[in-house]
Structures are given as C-alpha cells and as structure tokens.
Amino acid sequence: MRAPVISPQERAADRAAAEVAFSTMPKGDLLLGYQQRTMDKLFAGSPLLVIEKSRRIGLTWGVAAFAALKAASNMEAGGQNIWYMGYDKDMTLEFIEVCAMWARAFGLAVEEREEEEVLVTDENGREHGVKSFSIRFASGFRITALPSVPRALRGKQGIVIIDEAAFHKNVNEVLKSAMALLIWGGQVVVISTHDGVANPFNVLIDKIAAKERKGETMKITFMEAIADGLAERTALVKKTRGLPTMTREEFIEDVYGYYGDDASEELDCIPAKGSGALISLEDIIACESDEAGLPGLYMGGLCYGGRDVARRRDGQIQLVGEKVGDVLWERDGYREVGQTFAHQDAWFDGSFQLYRMVQWRVDQTGMGEKVVEDQQRKHGASRVVGVLLTGPERINLAFGLQRAFQQRKIRIRSNPRTRADLMALKKMGSEESGGIRIINDGDVHADEFWAYALMWQAMEMAGSLYEYRGVDRDGRATGGPKRGEEGWRHPDDASGRAAHGTRFQERGAW
C-alpha cells in the first residue's frame, strides 16, 4: 500500500485551514515541540545542520517559520537572505506560500512577492534562466526559492536550506555549491527523509558521526512528533476544514498502514539496507575491521594489489591486501583526487619495497593503457596485469568481489565513503535470462569498488610464491629424505618443495 499523494490544491487548503487555526492560538503555541527545537538549533547558528526526519510531520513548516523571522530581522539583529532548494517547482512554490503564511501569523512586514528568472551557468559554460520565487521583507532581506540547480547558488550569501536532499538529482554538487556560503558566516541546513544507506544524504550523516566532516545532526521520527502533539494538531486543522478527525491511536495506525514495509525508512528514519546493491550492507559490515587498512599491522605475508586509474575528477585508488590464512586483509591504500601520474606511480613503485607483492591488477581502460605499459616495463608483465573494465570482465570482477564479501573472505576498513562506493553498483537482469548488467545509477563513482575487485582478482588469479628444493635424476630431494623415507614427496607434489628459495608460479602450471 502506498501513501496517498497530496495535491497542490489539498496542500493549499491545509495551509489556509492552519492559518485560521493559528489565529485562535497564542503565538507561543504555534510551533510543536520538535519544530521549536529545530528553530532553536537554527537560531543558535550551527554552520552545517543535517536533519533526518519522518514524512508527514510538517518540519518544513517549522523551518519556514525560522526563514520568515530571520529574513524579517534587520542586519544588526542577525537578518540574512534565505535560499531554499526543493527538488521540484511545486516544493519551491509551496515553501514560499508557507513563509508568507508565517509572515502574516507573526505580523511581519512584507514588501513584495516576486516571480523571476535567475541566470545560471551550466557545466558547458552556457547561461540560461531558471524560475525562482521570492518574498522581500521591509528589512531588505528576502527568501528565495530556487530549483535544484547547483550553480544557482554560486555567488550567493546567506542561509541555504536544502529540502528532501536525498531526492535531489545531484545533491553532492548542490552541497559543494552551498558550502561556499559558510565562508561569509552563512548556514547550510540539509533536511530529508531517507532513501537508502548508500544515498549521499545518509553518507553525509555517517561522515559527521565519524567526525570526518564538521557539522551537527538531528533526527525526528514520526513517534517523536506524535509525542509532541502532531496527531492533535492534525485533528485541529482537519476540524477547521470540516473534515472527520481521528484519535491519536487511529492516526498512528492509519499512517503506518499506508507506509507498510516502508515505514521503518519513511517514518522511523532507518535507511533501507538493500536498495538493490550488488553487495549488501550486512555483508560489508561483517567484513569491516578496525585492524584493516593499517600498514603497521602488516605481518610479512604475500600481498596483492588493485588500482583504479584516474587523473582529475574521479578518485585515484590503489589498495594493497595481505593474504592471512584464507582471508585477504586490506593493509594499505592510496586514495587521492587530482594528483599527477608521477605522484600516483611513486606510491605504486614503493609498494614493491614495502610489501611482498605477488601481483597488481590495474584498470587498463582508457588512460590506464599507458599506466599499465609503464609499470610492466618497470616491474614485469607477470607482476603488473592490465584489466579492461568492460563487458564480461566487468561482470566477473563484480561477482568475484560479491562472493568475497558473502563468504567473509575479505577484511576492509570501516568508512562511510567506502561503504557508499561498495554499494553503488546494482545488478540488472539474471543469470537465467543471460542479460546481466552491472550498473551505477547514482553519482558515487565506485572507484573503491573496482580497486577492491581488482585486488581480490589478483589474489585469486595471480601466481603465488612457492618454495622449492633441488631434485636429482632419481627424484631424490637434495639435502632431504630419500625415496621411501618419511617426509619424501614426489617432485610434482607442491607440498614437497622445501625452503631452498622462492620463485613465482603461474596458477595451474609449475
């Protein structure tokens, strides 16, 4: 069962009814508890505030009240321009209408409302207009609602509110543009319900929790909103419209009934784990370890590497894994963006000095051709193998890494960015139909996924170091037991080779 879609007309009717209801209430009671706590946090001046919320709790209304009060204040009282971004036109227009409602409820002086085009420059350098809606206050500041176009924020100052961020087409680029406003004392407020653990919105929350990024977070679930009077407020608005009302218990049952299996994500703020990812979150967490990715814990074993080649925009990833028993442990990693090939190759070359590298597997697609050629000249074609990330090989790599996680044969660092990368790839089609495709339908480039996949393939497919001893014409191992004596092995038996030296063995042939 799907939750009902509320039309713009119904929203307008609810807004009008709420305004009538507010006119009968003391101004101190206009906001519910969670809306007031959010406003208090915003007025406290948190530079980056990320709010994960339930659906249908009216948090945007509370944020609109903050926007109206902030824009109506003069500069000495902390007034600023407000820039609001929803993911579609209806959201932007609705926000402006709610701000206008709060302005009337609070008795704020509004000079004019405007609808205009804002010029933005696209990624090709061409200018074009996007429609915006705004309210200008007597203070000189205004609230402007913009469409979700990252470049629409360029050159702006003030406070940015990004609403339902998880559903913006390119939220990472929007966030990048918004962060520039912090330099001049602005604020960035990111609000959303969840859309899976790998979504950039959830990754941002994880990064703040892991202290990899500055910021504050808030969570408001449906039941927390209920505790603050949401059911009663909803009943009041319905009564004003002449509609039938429900008890608190009936309201809770009704809402949870609409969302069904999606309630945990939509109402309880628990991001969905599956989201069609090729490698599940459960498998990733089971293979994470605080001891992975630490060079100081290298045990001197055989090592295998995977390198995803890039130069400017995408991640430049090189990973080294050590085989311990039947498990491949991540030991070291190079994760950069924008570094020169000389810088990348220096780290690559150094791995042969620091670790007992059996083989590197390197992305040979595109610019990787020259990287592979150069490294093979230096280290040999058996120790540096190029892999084209196309067609069947791409599928083999992806499913190989999936099996490694499912069988718990790999250990990786615990990191939100790594999790998102590993969950970015999805499988389309099935083995039975013969139409399997591996796709990445998000804006996470999955650079780490392919580096891990190449590292795992190197361990599975590469030659391994073996130990050997000399054997005479009669099959007697030099310096060891003679034929028939305890400990003697046939020369074709790999287990009979003793520690008289080491060589490389290509898998399947001695």
Buried (B, 14 or more C-beta within 10 A) or exposed (E): EEBEEEEEEEBEBBBBBBBEBBEEEEEEEBBBBBBBBBBEBBEEEBBBBBBBBBBBBBBBBBBBBBBBBBBBBEEEEEBBBBBBBBBEEEBBBBBBBBBBBBBEBBEBEBEEBEEEEBEBEEEEEEEEEBBBBBBBBEBEBBBBBBBBBBBBBEEBBBBBBBBBBBBBEBBBBBBEBBBBBBEEEBBBBBBBBBBBBBBBBBBBBBBBEEEEBEBEBBEBBBBBBBEBBBBBBBBBBBEBBEEEBBEBEEBBEEBBEBBEEBBBBBBBBBBBBEBBBBBBBEBBEEBBBEEBBBEEBBEEBBBBBBBBBBBEEBBBBBBBBBBBEEBBBBBBBBBBEEBEBEEBBEBBEEBBEBBBBBBBBBBBBEEBEEBBEBBBEEBEEEBBBBBEBEEEBBBBBBBBBBBBBBEEBBBBBBBBBBBBBBBBBBBEEEEEEEEBEBEBEBEBBBBBBBBBBBBBBBBBBBBBEEEBBEBEEEEBBEEBEEEEEEEBBEBEEEEBBBEEEEEBBEEEEE
